[in-house]
Amino acid sequence: MAKRSGIRSNESVAGWLFTLPAILIVGVFLAVPVLMALWVSFSDWNGLGPPVGGRAQFVGAENYADVLTEEGLAQRDFGTSIRNNLYYVLLVVPLQTALALFLAVQVNRRVLKGRGFFRTAFYFPSVTSSVAITVVFLFLFTASGAVNSILGWLGINGPNWFNDPSGVLHNLFAVFGWTSPGPLGATGPLGLTWWDWLSGPSVAMCALITLAVFTTSGTFMLLFLAALQNIGTEIDEAASIDGAGAFRKFFSVTLPMLKPTLFTVLTLGLIGTWQVFDQIYLTGGGSPGKTTLTPAFLAYQTSFEDLRWGRGAAIAFILFAIIVALTLLQRRILRDRDEKPKRRRRGIDGDPHDGATAQAVTRLNAGAGGAP
């Protein structure tokens, strides 16, 4: 084959020249820092001098062992942060996803007047400074704040939210007279007892959970709203002709077609909740009693305050591994069980959405007893 010549002969060189600035930027500001942090996680660098070529020595997996296997304060602090963050994720992600979907469905209704106002109002907390909103919540959830005043009108004596380290599940157990750990006092994973793992989120963490749901639901509402507006009206009309009610149309047609957006929202929510830092820093750095401590803040505290940069980097990479593993697990759970190759799902015209439409209609007919 003859060698190409003319205007297309230098396309490869020109392509590399155009992408070279982006490659350099990503390499210098992303790849190199990540590799350097990985080296730091295997060293005893204390932040003084350069991490490479200085006094830092290679210590192997010692920093990882300190927080994962070696009994001591470092392991207990890491276990406490994982427990706190786990409850935070389990409550924030479902609540913010459900609220965002509910708000999106409501503001997408044609009969709703002032839809633009409500969309702006629901989205406004998401674009407001997290520092400003956290400070406002600190005032709202003080012992004499607005939240406790409203609870007082209902005859409820509200707690001192951000200063109450008691676990919600422990408080619930105490109502039924279960205050002693008993056999659950045995040591469990990461240096904590099983009783500690079953404490539930602290009262202070519940205030932060409310804050997170309030500030993030607006952003995810926009994602769901865009997906809802991409669903053709003919699908809704076909479901109505088949006799499907509002709930049947939502669960058999709308929700299945929102699965890609739902996966995106859950993934972003999962990553964001495991990386929570600002609110923890502003509300006392893990206080009261380390019940709001998270791995992200613990990595910062270990590095910048205790000057144990190797251990702090190790915590950061463990957190990264947790996020990746949970994201892959979530993707596996949400995938279609009867998923077929895309070319088999394509319609006559080759439109990839025809397959999704056909699946939705199949679910609708199955729910309606197979009616045509």
N, C-alpha and C positions, 0 to 999 in steps of 0.2 A: 504494500500500500504506500502510495506516495505521501511524503511528508506535507502536512498542511502548511500553507503559506498565505500571505495576505493579511487582511485585517483581523482574522481570528487566530493568528499564530501566537500572539502574545496575550491571549485572554487569561491564561493561567497566571502569568506574571502580574498582570494588571489586577486580577482578583486578589492575589496575596498582598499587593501593595495597598489596595483599598482596605483590606481587613487588618493590616499590620498595626495601625494605631489601636484598634479595639483589642487585639491580642496582647499588645504591650500593656495596656491599661489593666486588663483582666489579670495578666501575669504578675504585674508589679503590685497591684493593690488587692488581689484576691489569692492567687495561687501561692505566691511567696509567703505572705503572712500566715496562711493556713499551714504550710509546710514548716514554717518556723515555730508556730504554736505547737505542732505535733512533736517537734524536737524538744521544745520546752517541757512538754508533758512527760518526757522520759529523762529529764535532767533535774538537778537540784538548784536551778537558777533562782536567785532571790531578788531579781530586779535591779541589781547593782552591776553595772558594766554590761557589755554586749552579751546576748545569750549564746552567740556562736563565736568561738575563738577567744573567749574570756575565761573566767574562773569556773564557769558552769561545768559540772561533771555528769556523765551519763550514769543514771542509776537504774536503768531498765524499767520494769513495771512496778517499781516501789510506790510511786505516787498513786497508781491505780489500786494497788493492794491496800494502801492506807485507808481508802474510803470504801472499799468493797469487801475485804476479807480480814484485815487487821482490827482486832477489838480495840476500841478507844474512842476518844471524843470526836475525832475526825469522821469515823464511821457512823457514830450516832447522829452527828449533825447532818451528814449526807442522807442517812435513812430518814431523819425527820423531814428534811426538805423534799425528798421523794414522796413521802406520805402526804405532806401538805399539798404538793403540786398535783398528786394523783386525785385527791378529792376535788381540787379546784377544776381539773380537766373534766372529771366525771359529771360535774354540775354545770359548768359554764358552757361547754360545747353543745350538749343537748338543748339547754334553755335558750341560748342565743340563736341556734339554728331554728328551733320551733317558733320563737318570737319573730325572727326575721321572715320566715315563710308566711306566718300569719299576717304580718304587716304588709308584705308584698301582695298577698291575695286581696287584702282590703283596699289598698290604694290603686289596685288594678281594676277595680269595679267601675264600670262606666256610669253607674247611677250615683256614685259618690261625688258630691260637689266639693270644689276646692281641693282636688287631688294634688295639684302642685304645691299647695301650702302644706298638706300633710306629709308629702314626700320630703319636702325641705325640713320640716320640723323633726321628722324621725331620723333624718340623716345628719342633722346639725351636731349632735353629740360626737359623731365620729370624726368630724373635722375640727373639733375644739381641742385645745391643748390638753393632753392627759394630765399635766401638772395642775392646770386650773380646775379641771373636773374633780381630781383627787382632793384638792383643798376644799372644794365645795362639799364633797361627801364627808370630809372630816368634820365640818361644821354640822352637817345634817345628822350624823350618827354619834355626836357627843351625848353625854349622859342627859343633858338638858336641851338636846337638839330637836329639830322638827319631827324626826321619826319617832322618838320617844314621846313627844307631845301628842302625836296622833294615836299612838298606842295607849297613852294615858286616857284619852277620851273614850277608848274602848274598854277601859278597866284593866289594861295590861300594864304591868310594871316592866318597862323595857330595860335591857341590860346596858352596861357601859361598853358599847360595842367594841371599839378599837383597843380596849384595855382588858377584855375578857378572854383568857386563854382556854377556857373550858371547851371540851369537844361536844358537838351537838349530840352525837350518838351516846356519849357517856351521860349527858344530861337526861336523855330519853331513858336510858337504862336505869338511872337513879329514880325516876318516877315509879318504876316497877320494883324498886328496892334492890337493884343489882348495882352495888357500889364497889364490890371487891373483885379483883381480877380472877381469883381462884386459879384454875389450871391455865388460864390465858396469861398468867404472869410469867410463863416461860419465855426465854429469849427466842425471838424469831429472826427474820431476815434483817440484815444491815444493822444489827445491834439493838433493835427495838423489840419490846415484848409484843406478843400478839394482842394484848390489851391496848397497847399504844396504837397499833395498826387499826384497831376498831374504834378509835376515839371519834372518828368523823372530823369534818372541818371544824375549826374553832369558831366561836362567835365572831371574832375579829375577821377571820377568813370569809365568813358569810357576808360581811359588809363588802369585802373586796370582790366577792362573786357577784353581788348585786351591781357593783360599779362596772365590772367587766361586761356583764350582759347589757347594761344601759348604754355603754359607749360603743359596742361593736355591732349590735343588731342592725343599726342603720346602714352600715356598709354592706352587710350580707343581704339586707333587704333589696338593695339596688341590683345585686346579682340575680336574685330570684325574680325581681321585677322584669329585668331584661329577658330572662328565660321565658317567663309567662307571656310576654308580648311577642315572642317568636313562635308560640304555638298557634297554628292556624285556626281561624274561627270556624272553618269547615269541620274540624275535628269535634269541636264543642257542639256544633249544630247536629252532626251525625249522632253523637251520644244522646242529645236531647230527643231526636227522632226515635232512637231505640228505647226511649222511656227511662233513661237513667236520671236519677235525681242529682241534687247538688253534691251530696257526699259520695255517691257512686262515681260521678264524673271526676271528682277530685282524686279519689284513691285508686281508681282503675285507669284513668286516662292522664290527668294532669301530673300527678306525682311520679308515675313511671317515666314520663317524658322529661321530668326535671332531674333525673338521676345524674347526668353529667354535672349539672350545676350543684346538686346536693353533694357530690363527691368533692367538688372544688371548695365549697363552703366548709365542709367537715375537715378537709385537709388544712385549709388556712386557719380554721379555728383551733385545730390540734396543735399546729406549729406555734401559733400565737400564745396559747395558754401555757405551753411548756417553756416559753421564753419570757414569761412575765417578769418584769424588773422594776419599771418606773413606780408603780403603785407600792411595791414593797419598800423601795428606797424612801419614798415620801411618807410612809406610815410607820416608820420606826425601824426599818431594817430587820424584819423578822419578829419583832416584839408584837404582842406579849408572849414571853416564854418560848420564843422560837416557833410559835404556832403559825406564823405567816411566812416563815423562811422557805425559799424556793431554790432549786439548784442553780438557776441563773444568778440570783443574788449571792448565793454561797460561793460561786466561782469568783465573783467580783470581790467579795469580802476576803476570801482566802488569798487572793492575789494582791490587791491594793492595800489592804489593812494589815494582814498577817505577813505579807511579803513572801508567801509560799507560792511562787508563780507556777512551779511545776505541778503542784497539787491542784491549783486553780485551773490550769489548762487541762489536766486530766478530767476534772469534773465537767468541763465544757465539752470534751469529746465524748464522755459517757452520755451526757445529755443529747448530743447530736446522734449517737447510736440509738438512743431510746426513741427519738423523733422519727428517724428513718424506719425503724422496726415497726412502730405503730402505724406509720403511714402505709407501709406495704401490707400490713395486716388489714387495715381499713379498706384498701383497694381490693384485696382478695375477698373480703366479706361482701362488698357492694357490687361486685361484678355479676353479670347475668349468668345464672346457672345453665341456661339453655343457649348460651351465646354461640352464634355461628359465624363463619367468616363473613366479612362485610360484603363481598361480592354476591353472596347468596341472599343477603338481606336487601339488596338493592332492588328497586322496582323496575318496571319496564323501561322507564326513562333513565335509569341509573342514578336516581336521587337517593342518597343515603338515608334521608329522613323517611322515605316510604317504609323502610323496615320498622322503624320505631313506631310509625303510625299503625302499621299492621299489627304489631305486638299489642299496642294499646287497645285497638278494636277487639283483638282476641280476648284480652283480659276482660273487657267490658261485656262481651257476649257470654263469656264463661260465668261472670258474676250474675248475668241476667238469665241464666239457665239455658244458654245456647240459643237465645232468640236471634233471628237474622237481623 
